[in-house]
Amino acid sequence: MSAISYNSGGRGLARDGRLRGFPFLFSMIAPGLLTACPSFAGFDANPPPGSEWSASASREKPAPAPSSSGAGTASSVPPPAPAGAIAALFYQPSVAHQELYKAGLVKVLNLFASDALRERVVKSASLTAPKLRVDSGWLPTATMTQCRLPADKVAESVLSHHFGPINYFDNPVPGANATTDICPDRTSVDPDRIDQFESCDGASQADALNTLAHELTHLVREAPTCDCSRVPPCSSRFLDRDRDNCTEGWLVSYRLGDTVECHLNHPKDDKAFGACMRKLRPGAYTEACLKRIQDTKLCK
Ligand SMILES: [Zn+2]
């Protein structure tokens, strides 16, 4: 089992605060407090046989295959979105929570594979800041030293990813919705938030699935073939440490989670979707912030 660390080098633990607008909460947690692995109590490097679970995304309405006859028609038919998959292990005594986790993960995976969500990811900037002419680029990390990733590259990197095996926990972490560690792949979600995965209140359910989607982005590795037993260990491609109210709204982790939430709340209404996104992270749409974001080069 690799050591869990909280450092500023873009590796290790990602914690996600419960309260929007208080992004620095966890930077105040001393590394020494994490040595007992409170986020992942119950972890077993050799889990019992039969505890694994996996699922693949299913696409509700696959796009028709491009016609091989009829010149000039094939380019008008978008290719079907590739489907992602997940493998998981669950570490908690509650069977009910295991089932809620599975239900939540299937919902997020199927959403990731849907053309509707993919389109909202790709058009995200124009749907959220149409008058401000921000081009479509998302931040991989908050350090602003990396170029911004075009939204279609975000979709390519995350939406059809094959995740796992991920070790899931329901350990509460004070003040956090969830915590993720990439070596080994582990995510702990607050038990109260797990209860929301199948909430009858659609907004509450969308809010919790925002968290689940957000944590999945942290499990996309910078180097897919990296080895956790080596030094330095694997690093996440998308992190959110050292974010502020401006960068938070443009980070892949937060923006994709918000896109899931706002899409679920407003599946057909682009205007309401944009308003929802702006309401979740208002600091991301100030003129000063947009200038700062656009001053960061777009990846080619
Ligand atoms: Zn995060």
py3Dmol code that shows the C-alpha trace and the ligand (Angstrom):
import py3Dmol

protein = """\
ATOM      1  CA  MET A   1       0.000   0.000   0.000  1.00  0.00           C
ATOM      2  CA  SER A   2       1.477   3.283  -0.943  1.00  0.00           C
ATOM      3  CA  ALA A   3       1.709   6.073   1.556  1.00  0.00           C
ATOM      4  CA  ILE A   4      -0.907   8.755   1.309  1.00  0.00           C
ATOM      5  CA  SER A   5       0.531  12.206   1.222  1.00  0.00           C
ATOM      6  CA  TYR A   6      -0.793  15.671   0.916  1.00  0.00           C
ATOM      7  CA  ASN A   7       1.660  17.653  -1.071  1.00  0.00           C
ATOM      8  CA  SER A   8       1.790  20.403  -3.612  1.00  0.00           C
ATOM      9  CA  GLY A   9       3.434  18.384  -6.328  1.00  0.00           C
ATOM     10  CA  GLY A  10       0.306  17.353  -8.146  1.00  0.00           C
ATOM     11  CA  ARG A  11       0.115  13.858  -6.712  1.00  0.00           C
ATOM     12  CA  GLY A  12      -1.605  12.049  -3.901  1.00  0.00           C
ATOM     13  CA  LEU A  13      -4.786  13.035  -2.219  1.00  0.00           C
ATOM     14  CA  ALA A  14      -7.531  15.225  -3.596  1.00  0.00           C
ATOM     15  CA  ARG A  15     -10.133  16.436  -1.141  1.00  0.00           C
ATOM     16  CA  ASP A  16     -13.275  18.185  -2.093  1.00  0.00           C
ATOM     17  CA  GLY A  17     -14.901  20.597   0.251  1.00  0.00           C
ATOM     18  CA  ARG A  18     -18.480  20.494   1.296  1.00  0.00           C
ATOM     19  CA  LEU A  19     -18.979  24.235   1.116  1.00  0.00           C
ATOM     20  CA  ARG A  20     -18.682  26.014  -2.168  1.00  0.00           C
ATOM     21  CA  GLY A  21     -16.695  29.212  -1.802  1.00  0.00           C
ATOM     22  CA  PHE A  22     -14.283  27.795   0.764  1.00  0.00           C
ATOM     23  CA  PRO A  23     -11.712  26.151  -1.486  1.00  0.00           C
ATOM     24  CA  PHE A  24      -8.761  26.516   0.835  1.00  0.00           C
ATOM     25  CA  LEU A  25     -10.215  24.559   3.703  1.00  0.00           C
ATOM     26  CA  PHE A  26      -8.075  21.504   3.170  1.00  0.00           C
ATOM     27  CA  SER A  27      -4.842  23.287   2.564  1.00  0.00           C
ATOM     28  CA  MET A  28      -4.959  23.960   6.270  1.00  0.00           C
ATOM     29  CA  ILE A  29      -4.984  20.277   7.212  1.00  0.00           C
ATOM     30  CA  ALA A  30      -1.589  19.228   8.484  1.00  0.00           C
ATOM     31  CA  PRO A  31      -0.072  16.279   6.595  1.00  0.00           C
ATOM     32  CA  GLY A  32       0.504  14.490   9.904  1.00  0.00           C
ATOM     33  CA  LEU A  33      -3.225  14.189  10.405  1.00  0.00           C
ATOM     34  CA  LEU A  34      -3.487  11.998   7.317  1.00  0.00           C
ATOM     35  CA  THR A  35      -0.989   9.324   8.251  1.00  0.00           C
ATOM     36  CA  ALA A  36      -3.665   7.096   9.805  1.00  0.00           C
ATOM     37  CA  CYS A  37      -5.554   7.089   6.493  1.00  0.00           C
ATOM     38  CA  PRO A  38      -8.848   8.202   8.064  1.00  0.00           C
ATOM     39  CA  SER A  39     -10.427   8.622   4.645  1.00  0.00           C
ATOM     40  CA  PHE A  40     -10.022   4.977   3.729  1.00  0.00           C
ATOM     41  CA  ALA A  41     -10.476   3.038   6.969  1.00  0.00           C
ATOM     42  CA  GLY A  42     -11.096  -0.620   6.165  1.00  0.00           C
ATOM     43  CA  PHE A  43      -8.898  -0.747   3.090  1.00  0.00           C
ATOM     44  CA  ASP A  44      -7.470  -4.164   2.336  1.00  0.00           C
ATOM     45  CA  ALA A  45      -4.813  -4.565  -0.332  1.00  0.00           C
ATOM     46  CA  ASN A  46      -6.066  -8.140  -0.799  1.00  0.00           C
ATOM     47  CA  PRO A  47      -9.855  -7.942  -0.705  1.00  0.00           C
ATOM     48  CA  PRO A  48     -11.843 -11.163  -0.459  1.00  0.00           C
ATOM     49  CA  PRO A  49     -12.795 -12.916  -3.704  1.00  0.00           C
ATOM     50  CA  GLY A  50     -16.187 -11.984  -5.043  1.00  0.00           C
ATOM     51  CA  SER A  51     -16.122  -8.406  -3.782  1.00  0.00           C
ATOM     52  CA  GLU A  52     -15.448  -6.974  -7.200  1.00  0.00           C
ATOM     53  CA  TRP A  53     -18.096  -5.267  -9.289  1.00  0.00           C
ATOM     54  CA  SER A  54     -17.966  -3.820 -12.772  1.00  0.00           C
ATOM     55  CA  ALA A  55     -20.231  -2.058 -15.229  1.00  0.00           C
ATOM     56  CA  SER A  56     -20.071  -0.724 -18.748  1.00  0.00           C
ATOM     57  CA  ALA A  57     -21.901   2.281 -20.051  1.00  0.00           C
ATOM     58  CA  SER A  58     -24.897   1.668 -22.249  1.00  0.00           C
ATOM     59  CA  ARG A  59     -25.977   4.228 -24.774  1.00  0.00           C
ATOM     60  CA  GLU A  60     -29.714   4.829 -24.839  1.00  0.00           C
ATOM     61  CA  LYS A  61     -29.904   6.147 -28.379  1.00  0.00           C
ATOM     62  CA  PRO A  62     -26.910   5.111 -30.444  1.00  0.00           C
ATOM     63  CA  ALA A  63     -26.303   7.302 -33.450  1.00  0.00           C
ATOM     64  CA  PRO A  64     -27.037   5.608 -36.775  1.00  0.00           C
ATOM     65  CA  ALA A  65     -24.015   4.177 -38.548  1.00  0.00           C
ATOM     66  CA  PRO A  66     -22.663   6.333 -41.350  1.00  0.00           C
ATOM     67  CA  SER A  67     -23.993   5.277 -44.716  1.00  0.00           C
ATOM     68  CA  SER A  68     -21.444   3.670 -46.999  1.00  0.00           C
ATOM     69  CA  SER A  69     -23.463   4.688 -50.025  1.00  0.00           C
ATOM     70  CA  GLY A  70     -24.657   8.157 -50.874  1.00  0.00           C
ATOM     71  CA  ALA A  71     -21.763  10.492 -51.392  1.00  0.00           C
ATOM     72  CA  GLY A  72     -21.604  13.497 -49.104  1.00  0.00           C
ATOM     73  CA  THR A  73     -23.859  12.166 -46.345  1.00  0.00           C
ATOM     74  CA  ALA A  74     -21.360  10.391 -44.092  1.00  0.00           C
ATOM     75  CA  SER A  75     -19.770  13.570 -42.724  1.00  0.00           C
ATOM     76  CA  SER A  76     -23.131  14.836 -41.424  1.00  0.00           C
ATOM     77  CA  VAL A  77     -23.573  11.845 -39.125  1.00  0.00           C
ATOM     78  CA  PRO A  78     -21.584  12.189 -35.889  1.00  0.00           C
ATOM     79  CA  PRO A  79     -19.766   9.044 -34.812  1.00  0.00           C
ATOM     80  CA  PRO A  80     -21.267   7.333 -31.777  1.00  0.00           C
ATOM     81  CA  ALA A  81     -19.634   8.267 -28.485  1.00  0.00           C
ATOM     82  CA  PRO A  82     -17.361   5.512 -27.220  1.00  0.00           C
ATOM     83  CA  ALA A  83     -18.630   3.963 -23.999  1.00  0.00           C
ATOM     84  CA  GLY A  84     -16.660   3.916 -20.766  1.00  0.00           C
ATOM     85  CA  ALA A  85     -16.534   1.253 -18.089  1.00  0.00           C
ATOM     86  CA  ILE A  86     -15.742   0.899 -14.424  1.00  0.00           C
ATOM     87  CA  ALA A  87     -14.487  -1.799 -12.068  1.00  0.00           C
ATOM     88  CA  ALA A  88     -14.925  -1.294  -8.343  1.00  0.00           C
ATOM     89  CA  LEU A  89     -14.623  -2.762  -4.874  1.00  0.00           C
ATOM     90  CA  PHE A  90     -16.761  -1.564  -1.978  1.00  0.00           C
ATOM     91  CA  TYR A  91     -15.577  -1.216   1.602  1.00  0.00           C
ATOM     92  CA  GLN A  92     -18.474  -0.671   3.913  1.00  0.00           C
ATOM     93  CA  PRO A  93     -20.798  -2.793   6.004  1.00  0.00           C
ATOM     94  CA  SER A  94     -23.953  -1.421   4.488  1.00  0.00           C
ATOM     95  CA  VAL A  95     -25.306  -3.403   1.548  1.00  0.00           C
ATOM     96  CA  ALA A  96     -27.673  -0.507   0.932  1.00  0.00           C
ATOM     97  CA  HIS A  97     -24.747   1.824   0.381  1.00  0.00           C
ATOM     98  CA  GLN A  98     -23.086  -0.601  -1.981  1.00  0.00           C
ATOM     99  CA  GLU A  99     -26.247  -0.672  -4.070  1.00  0.00           C
ATOM    100  CA  LEU A 100     -26.489   3.121  -3.996  1.00  0.00           C
ATOM    101  CA  TYR A 101     -22.903   3.400  -5.149  1.00  0.00           C
ATOM    102  CA  LYS A 102     -23.569   1.005  -8.031  1.00  0.00           C
ATOM    103  CA  ALA A 103     -26.705   2.888  -9.051  1.00  0.00           C
ATOM    104  CA  GLY A 104     -24.903   6.227  -8.919  1.00  0.00           C
ATOM    105  CA  LEU A 105     -21.927   4.962 -10.911  1.00  0.00           C
ATOM    106  CA  VAL A 106     -24.136   3.467 -13.618  1.00  0.00           C
ATOM    107  CA  LYS A 107     -26.009   6.763 -13.930  1.00  0.00           C
ATOM    108  CA  VAL A 108     -22.781   8.724 -14.302  1.00  0.00           C
ATOM    109  CA  LEU A 109     -21.269   6.244 -16.762  1.00  0.00           C
ATOM    110  CA  ASN A 110     -24.363   6.248 -18.948  1.00  0.00           C
ATOM    111  CA  LEU A 111     -24.453  10.022 -18.831  1.00  0.00           C
ATOM    112  CA  PHE A 112     -20.787  10.179 -19.833  1.00  0.00           C
ATOM    113  CA  ALA A 113     -21.611   7.977 -22.848  1.00  0.00           C
ATOM    114  CA  SER A 114     -24.579  10.082 -23.945  1.00  0.00           C
ATOM    115  CA  ASP A 115     -24.343  12.382 -26.931  1.00  0.00           C
ATOM    116  CA  ALA A 116     -26.342  14.997 -25.019  1.00  0.00           C
ATOM    117  CA  LEU A 117     -23.773  15.360 -22.237  1.00  0.00           C
ATOM    118  CA  ARG A 118     -20.854  15.195 -24.660  1.00  0.00           C
ATOM    119  CA  GLU A 119     -22.367  18.062 -26.616  1.00  0.00           C
ATOM    120  CA  ARG A 120     -22.783  20.104 -23.463  1.00  0.00           C
ATOM    121  CA  VAL A 121     -19.166  19.485 -22.534  1.00  0.00           C
ATOM    122  CA  VAL A 122     -17.967  20.582 -25.950  1.00  0.00           C
ATOM    123  CA  LYS A 123     -20.248  23.647 -26.063  1.00  0.00           C
ATOM    124  CA  SER A 124     -19.835  24.459 -22.391  1.00  0.00           C
ATOM    125  CA  ALA A 125     -18.067  27.805 -22.778  1.00  0.00           C
ATOM    126  CA  SER A 126     -20.499  29.215 -25.321  1.00  0.00           C
ATOM    127  CA  LEU A 127     -23.464  28.042 -23.249  1.00  0.00           C
ATOM    128  CA  THR A 128     -22.180  29.628 -20.051  1.00  0.00           C
ATOM    129  CA  ALA A 129     -20.472  32.827 -21.169  1.00  0.00           C
ATOM    130  CA  PRO A 130     -21.816  33.659 -24.645  1.00  0.00           C
ATOM    131  CA  LYS A 131     -21.355  37.442 -24.411  1.00  0.00           C
ATOM    132  CA  LEU A 132     -17.897  37.249 -22.952  1.00  0.00           C
ATOM    133  CA  ARG A 133     -16.430  35.310 -25.862  1.00  0.00           C
ATOM    134  CA  VAL A 134     -14.349  32.984 -23.773  1.00  0.00           C
ATOM    135  CA  ASP A 135     -13.068  30.215 -25.972  1.00  0.00           C
ATOM    136  CA  SER A 136     -13.493  26.629 -24.991  1.00  0.00           C
ATOM    137  CA  GLY A 137     -10.566  25.502 -22.871  1.00  0.00           C
ATOM    138  CA  TRP A 138     -10.548  23.821 -19.483  1.00  0.00           C
ATOM    139  CA  LEU A 139      -7.790  23.874 -16.868  1.00  0.00           C
ATOM    140  CA  PRO A 140      -6.170  20.495 -16.067  1.00  0.00           C
ATOM    141  CA  THR A 141      -4.805  21.916 -12.776  1.00  0.00           C
ATOM    142  CA  ALA A 142      -4.991  25.240 -10.957  1.00  0.00           C
ATOM    143  CA  THR A 143      -1.284  25.999 -11.242  1.00  0.00           C
ATOM    144  CA  MET A 144      -1.853  27.865 -14.537  1.00  0.00           C
ATOM    145  CA  THR A 145       1.472  26.549 -15.818  1.00  0.00           C
ATOM    146  CA  GLN A 146      -0.143  24.034 -18.180  1.00  0.00           C
ATOM    147  CA  CYS A 147      -2.013  24.947 -21.325  1.00  0.00           C
ATOM    148  CA  ARG A 148      -5.797  24.793 -21.294  1.00  0.00           C
ATOM    149  CA  LEU A 149      -7.283  21.644 -22.717  1.00  0.00           C
ATOM    150  CA  PRO A 150      -9.890  22.055 -25.488  1.00  0.00           C
ATOM    151  CA  ALA A 151     -13.262  20.752 -24.326  1.00  0.00           C
ATOM    152  CA  ASP A 152     -13.342  18.013 -26.961  1.00  0.00           C
ATOM    153  CA  LYS A 153     -10.068  16.703 -25.525  1.00  0.00           C
ATOM    154  CA  VAL A 154     -11.638  16.678 -22.062  1.00  0.00           C
ATOM    155  CA  ALA A 155     -14.483  14.605 -23.446  1.00  0.00           C
ATOM    156  CA  GLU A 156     -12.038  12.261 -25.139  1.00  0.00           C
ATOM    157  CA  SER A 157      -9.974  11.880 -21.972  1.00  0.00           C
ATOM    158  CA  VAL A 158     -12.697  11.365 -19.372  1.00  0.00           C
ATOM    159  CA  LEU A 159     -16.087  10.442 -20.821  1.00  0.00           C
ATOM    160  CA  SER A 160     -15.104   7.133 -22.386  1.00  0.00           C
ATOM    161  CA  HIS A 161     -12.396   6.258 -19.872  1.00  0.00           C
ATOM    162  CA  HIS A 162     -12.201   2.757 -18.421  1.00  0.00           C
ATOM    163  CA  PHE A 163     -11.867   3.347 -14.693  1.00  0.00           C
ATOM    164  CA  GLY A 164     -10.533   1.127 -12.006  1.00  0.00           C
ATOM    165  CA  PRO A 165     -10.524  -1.044 -10.223  1.00  0.00           C
ATOM    166  CA  ILE A 166     -11.546   1.727  -7.825  1.00  0.00           C
ATOM    167  CA  ASN A 167     -11.810   1.068  -4.099  1.00  0.00           C
ATOM    168  CA  TYR A 168     -14.905   2.862  -2.783  1.00  0.00           C
ATOM    169  CA  PHE A 169     -15.502   3.774   0.860  1.00  0.00           C
ATOM    170  CA  ASP A 170     -18.203   5.513   2.800  1.00  0.00           C
ATOM    171  CA  ASN A 171     -16.025   6.973   5.506  1.00  0.00           C
ATOM    172  CA  PRO A 172     -16.965  10.513   6.454  1.00  0.00           C
ATOM    173  CA  VAL A 173     -14.196  13.079   6.357  1.00  0.00           C
ATOM    174  CA  PRO A 174     -15.021  16.193   8.407  1.00  0.00           C
ATOM    175  CA  GLY A 175     -15.980  19.017   6.087  1.00  0.00           C
ATOM    176  CA  ALA A 176     -15.534  17.005   2.878  1.00  0.00           C
ATOM    177  CA  ASN A 177     -17.984  15.598   0.371  1.00  0.00           C
ATOM    178  CA  ALA A 178     -15.379  13.155  -0.879  1.00  0.00           C
ATOM    179  CA  THR A 179     -11.690  12.313  -1.003  1.00  0.00           C
ATOM    180  CA  THR A 180      -9.747  10.556  -3.750  1.00  0.00           C
ATOM    181  CA  ASP A 181      -6.289   8.996  -3.808  1.00  0.00           C
ATOM    182  CA  ILE A 182      -4.818   7.754  -7.063  1.00  0.00           C
ATOM    183  CA  CYS A 183      -2.392   5.198  -5.633  1.00  0.00           C
ATOM    184  CA  PRO A 184      -4.159   2.875  -5.351  1.00  0.00           C
ATOM    185  CA  ASP A 185      -7.371   4.188  -6.907  1.00  0.00           C
ATOM    186  CA  ARG A 186      -9.542   5.017  -3.897  1.00  0.00           C
ATOM    187  CA  THR A 187     -12.508   7.285  -3.331  1.00  0.00           C
ATOM    188  CA  SER A 188     -14.326   7.917  -0.090  1.00  0.00           C
ATOM    189  CA  VAL A 189     -17.704   9.621  -0.201  1.00  0.00           C
ATOM    190  CA  ASP A 190     -19.550  10.994   2.796  1.00  0.00           C
ATOM    191  CA  PRO A 191     -22.343   8.557   3.764  1.00  0.00           C
ATOM    192  CA  ASP A 192     -24.980  11.292   3.692  1.00  0.00           C
ATOM    193  CA  ARG A 193     -23.991  12.103   0.117  1.00  0.00           C
ATOM    194  CA  ILE A 194     -24.169   8.411  -0.901  1.00  0.00           C
ATOM    195  CA  ASP A 195     -27.785   8.465   0.321  1.00  0.00           C
ATOM    196  CA  GLN A 196     -28.459  11.202  -2.243  1.00  0.00           C
ATOM    197  CA  PHE A 197     -27.432   9.031  -5.238  1.00  0.00           C
ATOM    198  CA  GLU A 198     -31.034   7.826  -5.569  1.00  0.00           C
ATOM    199  CA  SER A 199     -32.784  10.699  -3.883  1.00  0.00           C
ATOM    200  CA  CYS A 200     -36.342  11.374  -5.032  1.00  0.00           C
ATOM    201  CA  ASP A 201     -35.374  15.036  -5.031  1.00  0.00           C
ATOM    202  CA  GLY A 202     -33.865  15.436  -8.499  1.00  0.00           C
ATOM    203  CA  ALA A 203     -31.743  18.455  -7.550  1.00  0.00           C
ATOM    204  CA  SER A 204     -30.321  16.654  -4.543  1.00  0.00           C
ATOM    205  CA  GLN A 205     -29.499  13.600  -6.665  1.00  0.00           C
ATOM    206  CA  ALA A 206     -27.852  15.763  -9.352  1.00  0.00           C
ATOM    207  CA  ASP A 207     -25.765  17.495  -6.683  1.00  0.00           C
ATOM    208  CA  ALA A 208     -24.470  14.151  -5.394  1.00  0.00           C
ATOM    209  CA  LEU A 209     -23.743  12.825  -8.902  1.00  0.00           C
ATOM    210  CA  ASN A 210     -21.744  16.009  -9.466  1.00  0.00           C
ATOM    211  CA  THR A 211     -19.456  14.774  -6.675  1.00  0.00           C
ATOM    212  CA  LEU A 212     -19.194  11.263  -8.134  1.00  0.00           C
ATOM    213  CA  ALA A 213     -18.298  12.591 -11.599  1.00  0.00           C
ATOM    214  CA  HIS A 214     -15.832  15.067 -10.079  1.00  0.00           C
ATOM    215  CA  GLU A 215     -13.984  12.334  -8.174  1.00  0.00           C
ATOM    216  CA  LEU A 216     -13.755  10.155 -11.296  1.00  0.00           C
ATOM    217  CA  THR A 217     -11.808  12.892 -13.076  1.00  0.00           C
ATOM    218  CA  HIS A 218      -9.111  12.651 -10.388  1.00  0.00           C
ATOM    219  CA  LEU A 219      -8.592   8.994 -11.328  1.00  0.00           C
ATOM    220  CA  VAL A 220      -7.542   9.725 -14.902  1.00  0.00           C
ATOM    221  CA  ARG A 221      -3.782   9.275 -14.807  1.00  0.00           C
ATOM    222  CA  GLU A 222      -1.203  11.550 -16.351  1.00  0.00           C
ATOM    223  CA  ALA A 223       0.626   8.473 -17.610  1.00  0.00           C
ATOM    224  CA  PRO A 224      -1.794   5.562 -18.161  1.00  0.00           C
ATOM    225  CA  THR A 225       0.932   2.924 -17.758  1.00  0.00           C
ATOM    226  CA  CYS A 226       2.507   4.398 -14.605  1.00  0.00           C
ATOM    227  CA  ASP A 227       3.395   2.237 -11.607  1.00  0.00           C
ATOM    228  CA  CYS A 228       2.211   3.162  -8.095  1.00  0.00           C
ATOM    229  CA  SER A 229       5.106   1.242  -6.500  1.00  0.00           C
ATOM    230  CA  ARG A 230       7.688   3.495  -8.090  1.00  0.00           C
ATOM    231  CA  VAL A 231       8.989   6.892  -7.032  1.00  0.00           C
ATOM    232  CA  PRO A 232       7.535   9.235  -8.031  1.00  0.00           C
ATOM    233  CA  PRO A 233       4.213   7.379  -8.085  1.00  0.00           C
ATOM    234  CA  CYS A 234       1.387   7.939 -10.546  1.00  0.00           C
ATOM    235  CA  SER A 235      -0.089  11.401 -10.769  1.00  0.00           C
ATOM    236  CA  SER A 236      -3.589  12.545 -11.644  1.00  0.00           C
ATOM    237  CA  ARG A 237      -4.054  14.330 -14.917  1.00  0.00           C
ATOM    238  CA  PHE A 238      -6.748  16.529 -13.401  1.00  0.00           C
ATOM    239  CA  LEU A 239      -6.284  18.034  -9.949  1.00  0.00           C
ATOM    240  CA  ASP A 240      -7.786  20.977  -8.118  1.00  0.00           C
ATOM    241  CA  ARG A 241      -5.345  21.806  -5.366  1.00  0.00           C
ATOM    242  CA  ASP A 242      -4.593  25.541  -4.872  1.00  0.00           C
ATOM    243  CA  ARG A 243      -7.698  26.591  -6.782  1.00  0.00           C
ATOM    244  CA  ASP A 244      -9.455  29.860  -6.134  1.00  0.00           C
ATOM    245  CA  ASN A 245     -12.892  31.218  -6.949  1.00  0.00           C
ATOM    246  CA  CYS A 246     -11.807  31.998 -10.519  1.00  0.00           C
ATOM    247  CA  THR A 247      -9.931  28.842 -11.497  1.00  0.00           C
ATOM    248  CA  GLU A 248     -12.374  26.509  -9.757  1.00  0.00           C
ATOM    249  CA  GLY A 249     -15.035  27.024 -12.405  1.00  0.00           C
ATOM    250  CA  TRP A 250     -12.650  26.178 -15.262  1.00  0.00           C
ATOM    251  CA  LEU A 251     -10.937  23.140 -13.768  1.00  0.00           C
ATOM    252  CA  VAL A 252     -11.781  19.851 -15.476  1.00  0.00           C
ATOM    253  CA  SER A 253     -12.775  18.262 -12.153  1.00  0.00           C
ATOM    254  CA  TYR A 254     -15.245  20.945 -11.083  1.00  0.00           C
ATOM    255  CA  ARG A 255     -16.496  21.892 -14.530  1.00  0.00           C
ATOM    256  CA  LEU A 256     -17.318  18.337 -15.510  1.00  0.00           C
ATOM    257  CA  GLY A 257     -19.084  17.700 -12.196  1.00  0.00           C
ATOM    258  CA  ASP A 258     -21.069  20.914 -12.609  1.00  0.00           C
ATOM    259  CA  THR A 259     -21.890  20.003 -16.209  1.00  0.00           C
ATOM    260  CA  VAL A 260     -23.340  16.688 -15.010  1.00  0.00           C
ATOM    261  CA  GLU A 261     -25.392  18.415 -12.304  1.00  0.00           C
ATOM    262  CA  CYS A 262     -26.726  21.211 -14.504  1.00  0.00           C
ATOM    263  CA  HIS A 263     -27.420  18.847 -17.402  1.00  0.00           C
ATOM    264  CA  LEU A 264     -29.480  16.611 -15.112  1.00  0.00           C
ATOM    265  CA  ASN A 265     -31.380  19.631 -13.810  1.00  0.00           C
ATOM    266  CA  HIS A 266     -31.915  21.172 -17.265  1.00  0.00           C
ATOM    267  CA  PRO A 267     -31.570  18.465 -19.920  1.00  0.00           C
ATOM    268  CA  LYS A 268     -33.332  20.377 -22.700  1.00  0.00           C
ATOM    269  CA  ASP A 269     -32.967  24.046 -21.837  1.00  0.00           C
ATOM    270  CA  ASP A 270     -29.579  25.485 -22.850  1.00  0.00           C
ATOM    271  CA  LYS A 271     -30.297  28.869 -21.284  1.00  0.00           C
ATOM    272  CA  ALA A 272     -31.218  27.350 -17.930  1.00  0.00           C
ATOM    273  CA  PHE A 273     -28.187  25.075 -18.160  1.00  0.00           C
ATOM    274  CA  GLY A 274     -25.891  28.083 -18.623  1.00  0.00           C
ATOM    275  CA  ALA A 275     -27.528  29.942 -15.738  1.00  0.00           C
ATOM    276  CA  CYS A 276     -27.119  26.864 -13.538  1.00  0.00           C
ATOM    277  CA  MET A 277     -23.391  26.666 -14.333  1.00  0.00           C
ATOM    278  CA  ARG A 278     -22.862  30.348 -13.580  1.00  0.00           C
ATOM    279  CA  LYS A 279     -24.768  30.084 -10.331  1.00  0.00           C
ATOM    280  CA  LEU A 280     -22.582  27.207  -9.115  1.00  0.00           C
ATOM    281  CA  ARG A 281     -19.291  29.105  -9.715  1.00  0.00           C
ATOM    282  CA  PRO A 282     -20.032  32.824 -10.180  1.00  0.00           C
ATOM    283  CA  GLY A 283     -16.369  33.730  -9.673  1.00  0.00           C
ATOM    284  CA  ALA A 284     -15.513  31.963 -12.937  1.00  0.00           C
ATOM    285  CA  TYR A 285     -17.423  34.465 -15.065  1.00  0.00           C
ATOM    286  CA  THR A 286     -16.133  37.825 -13.905  1.00  0.00           C
ATOM    287  CA  GLU A 287     -14.260  39.812 -16.544  1.00  0.00           C
ATOM    288  CA  ALA A 288     -11.049  39.645 -14.524  1.00  0.00           C
ATOM    289  CA  CYS A 289     -11.289  35.879 -14.248  1.00  0.00           C
ATOM    290  CA  LEU A 290     -12.068  35.349 -17.916  1.00  0.00           C
ATOM    291  CA  LYS A 291      -9.105  37.486 -18.889  1.00  0.00           C
ATOM    292  CA  ARG A 292      -6.868  35.485 -16.574  1.00  0.00           C
ATOM    293  CA  ILE A 293      -8.119  32.192 -17.961  1.00  0.00           C
ATOM    294  CA  GLN A 294      -7.775  33.298 -21.569  1.00  0.00           C
ATOM    295  CA  ASP A 295      -4.233  34.494 -20.914  1.00  0.00           C
ATOM    296  CA  THR A 296      -3.380  30.828 -20.348  1.00  0.00           C
ATOM    297  CA  LYS A 297      -2.548  29.283 -23.687  1.00  0.00           C
ATOM    298  CA  LEU A 298      -4.896  26.818 -25.293  1.00  0.00           C
ATOM    299  CA  CYS A 299      -3.280  23.414 -25.930  1.00  0.00           C
ATOM    300  CA  LYS A 300      -2.822  22.552 -29.590  1.00  0.00           C
TER     301      LYS A 300
END
"""
ligand_1 = """\
1
ZN
Zn -11.460 17.456 -6.361
"""
view = py3Dmol.view(width=600, height=400)
view.addModel(protein, "pdb")
view.setStyle({"model": 0}, {"cartoon": {"style": "trace"}})
view.addModel(ligand_1, "xyz")
view.setStyle({"model": 1}, {"stick": {}})
view.zoomTo()
view.show()
